[in-house]
Amino acid sequence: MSDYTDYMEEMFFAHVMNVRERIYSNRKWKEDYLSKRKNYPDWVTRDGKHIAIANITDSHLENLLKFLPNDNPWHTVFECEKKYRHLCDLEKENKENEKVIDLVY
């Protein structure tokens, strides 16, 4: 193999390990958050529509984080939801990485 191929392989596995470490180091946080998440009240929009935290779209979530002051308790809830969704994305990525590893190695 070429030096470039070796380099790319090293970079891939370094990334895989980074993703796994981020998932592992946040496992307890995720469990704690999920136990609290189901007890949060619904977010109520200006129109009076009730939305469960889990059902808020990503774009709405981003807008809420921009709109709410940092010291607002809802801001903390939405930051946690954003982190939770990011961890879910990392878990999906990890599964895809595992497929690549199984196919190639």
One Martini backbone bead per residue (centre of mass of N, CA, C, O) as a GRO file, in nm:
protein
  105
    1MET     BB    1   0.101   0.033   0.012
    2SER     BB    2   0.059   0.349   0.047
    3ASP     BB    3   0.108   0.620   0.235
    4TYR     BB    4  -0.174   0.735   0.188
    5THR     BB    5  -0.335   0.485   0.266
    6ASP     BB    6  -0.224   0.464   0.548
    7TYR     BB    7  -0.318   0.740   0.639
    8MET     BB    8  -0.622   0.699   0.591
    9GLU     BB    9  -0.650   0.461   0.783
   10GLU     BB   10  -0.558   0.608   1.037
   11MET     BB   11  -0.778   0.827   1.027
   12PHE     BB   12  -1.020   0.645   1.046
   13PHE     BB   13  -0.948   0.504   1.320
   14ALA     BB   14  -0.932   0.764   1.481
   15HIS     BB   15  -1.226   0.841   1.435
   16VAL     BB   16  -1.358   0.592   1.550
   17MET     BB   17  -1.240   0.629   1.836
   18ASN     BB   18  -1.362   0.906   1.888
   19VAL     BB   19  -1.656   0.826   1.868
   20ARG     BB   20  -1.655   0.607   2.087
   21GLU     BB   21  -1.560   0.790   2.321
   22ARG     BB   22  -1.798   0.990   2.312
   23ILE     BB   23  -2.011   0.782   2.373
   24TYR     BB   24  -1.896   0.659   2.633
   25SER     BB   25  -1.858   0.934   2.803
   26ASN     BB   26  -2.199   0.983   2.761
   27ARG     BB   27  -2.379   0.753   2.871
   28LYS     BB   28  -2.476   0.859   3.149
   29TRP     BB   29  -2.594   1.122   3.054
   30LYS     BB   30  -2.807   0.998   2.867
   31GLU     BB   31  -2.965   0.843   3.080
   32ASP     BB   32  -3.036   1.087   3.254
   33TYR     BB   33  -3.182   1.250   3.039
   34LEU     BB   34  -3.403   1.042   2.964
   35SER     BB   35  -3.535   1.044   3.249
   36LYS     BB   36  -3.613   1.356   3.223
   37ARG     BB   37  -3.747   1.409   2.943
   38LYS     BB   38  -4.036   1.277   3.001
   39ASN     BB   39  -4.097   1.520   3.232
   40TYR     BB   40  -4.122   1.737   3.050
   41PRO     BB   41  -4.270   1.986   2.941
   42ASP     BB   42  -4.417   2.141   2.711
   43TRP     BB   43  -4.383   2.333   2.445
   44VAL     BB   44  -4.505   2.668   2.393
   45THR     BB   45  -4.620   2.844   2.159
   46ARG     BB   46  -4.747   3.136   2.050
   47ASP     BB   47  -5.006   2.966   1.937
   48GLY     BB   48  -5.039   2.718   2.165
   49LYS     BB   49  -4.857   2.493   2.090
   50HIS     BB   50  -4.780   2.162   2.173
   51ILE     BB   51  -4.436   2.040   2.239
   52ALA     BB   52  -4.236   1.800   2.254
   53ILE     BB   53  -3.910   1.781   2.280
   54ALA     BB   54  -3.877   1.536   2.077
   55ASN     BB   55  -4.058   1.711   1.843
   56ILE     BB   56  -3.855   1.910   1.789
   57THR     BB   57  -3.704   2.060   1.562
   58ASP     BB   58  -3.394   2.149   1.475
   59SER     BB   59  -3.460   2.438   1.382
   60HIS     BB   60  -3.624   2.517   1.629
   61LEU     BB   61  -3.404   2.465   1.834
   62GLU     BB   62  -3.203   2.673   1.727
   63ASN     BB   63  -3.392   2.918   1.759
   64LEU     BB   64  -3.434   2.893   2.065
   65LEU     BB   65  -3.132   2.930   2.143
   66LYS     BB   66  -3.121   3.222   2.026
   67PHE     BB   67  -3.369   3.348   2.188
   68LEU     BB   68  -3.279   3.245   2.455
   69PRO     BB   69  -3.154   3.292   2.740
   70ASN     BB   70  -2.907   3.135   2.921
   71ASP     BB   71  -3.078   3.163   3.209
   72ASN     BB   72  -3.286   2.988   3.092
   73PRO     BB   73  -3.412   2.679   3.153
   74TRP     BB   74  -3.479   2.607   2.855
   75HIS     BB   75  -3.197   2.634   2.743
   76THR     BB   76  -3.086   2.384   2.887
   77VAL     BB   77  -3.277   2.182   2.766
   78PHE     BB   78  -3.197   2.239   2.465
   79GLU     BB   79  -2.900   2.169   2.496
   80CYS     BB   80  -2.949   1.875   2.577
   81GLU     BB   81  -3.101   1.792   2.323
   82LYS     BB   82  -2.872   1.852   2.129
   83LYS     BB   83  -2.671   1.652   2.253
   84TYR     BB   84  -2.844   1.400   2.220
   85ARG     BB   85  -2.862   1.413   1.909
   86HIS     BB   86  -2.560   1.395   1.863
   87LEU     BB   87  -2.525   1.115   1.991
   88CYS     BB   88  -2.711   0.971   1.792
   89ASP     BB   89  -2.539   1.036   1.545
   90LEU     BB   90  -2.286   0.887   1.647
   91GLU     BB   91  -2.419   0.606   1.658
   92LYS     BB   92  -2.476   0.588   1.359
   93GLU     BB   93  -2.186   0.624   1.266
   94ASN     BB   94  -2.075   0.376   1.412
   95LYS     BB   95  -2.235   0.170   1.248
   96GLU     BB   96  -2.110   0.245   0.976
   97ASN     BB   97  -1.819   0.189   1.056
   98GLU     BB   98  -1.864  -0.112   1.111
   99LYS     BB   99  -1.936  -0.187   0.823
  100VAL     BB  100  -1.669  -0.107   0.698
  101ILE     BB  101  -1.491  -0.291   0.863
  102ASP     BB  102  -1.629  -0.558   0.780
  103LEU     BB  103  -1.577  -0.523   0.467
  104VAL     BB  104  -1.255  -0.459   0.472
  105TYR     BB  105  -1.151  -0.643   0.738
   0.00000   0.00000   0.00000
